[in-house]
Amino acid sequence: MDQDVKLALLQVIEDSHGRGVAIINSQLPVAKWYDFVAEPTIADTIMDRLLAKVNRIELKGASMRRSDKMND
């Protein structure tokens, strides 16, 4: 992630924080976001906002998309 993308993501999250509902979908597990962002201060801020008041649903198991392709 380059610096402009990090700051843009932070800005979007900051703008929506505390204003209502936001749905974030990611294939990257939460534990790996710090490494992906690769800048501790920005990663801490993003994760603080995202995880402060959250209903988190973590799906596990094989991809249904992969299963469908195998059955074709």
N, C-alpha and C positions, 0 to 999 in steps of 0.2 A: 504494500500500500504506500503510495507516495504521499508527501506532506499535504498536498492540496486535497486529496481524497480523505485523509484522516481528519483534516479540519472541516471539510464539508459534512462528513458523517457526524462529527461532534456538533456542528451547528444545527443539523436537522434534529438530533436528539435533544439538544438544549432548547430548541424552539418548541418542541412538543412536550417536554417534561412538565408535568403538573397541569397540563391543559386539557387532558381527557385521555382517551384510549389511543394507544399506539400498538400495532401488531408488528412484531419483528420476527422474521422467519430466517433461519440460517441452517445450512448443512454443517457448519463448523461448530463443534461443541464449545460451550461457554468457557471451559477451562483452556481452550486454545486461542481465545480472542487476544489475550495479552501478547502472546508470541506473534500473532498475525498483525496486530497494530504496531508492535515493535517500538513503542515509545511509552515508557511507564506512566508519565503524567497524563497523557491523552487517554491511554488505556484505562487508567484508574477513573478518570472523569466519565468516560463512556460507560464503563461497567457500573459505576456508582449510580448513574441515572437510570440505566436499564434494569438493574436488579433491586432498586430501592423498594418499590411497591409493585410486585409482579406476581402473576399467575403463570408459572412456567410449566410447559408441557414438553417433556423430552420423549421422543419416540425412539424405540429401539427395535432392532431386527433388520431383516433383509429388505432391500428396496422392492416395493411392489412393481415398479417399472421393470426391474431386472427379471422378476418372476414372470411377468407378462411376455417379455421378449423370448424367454426360454420356452414358453408354451406355444409360440407361433410356429 
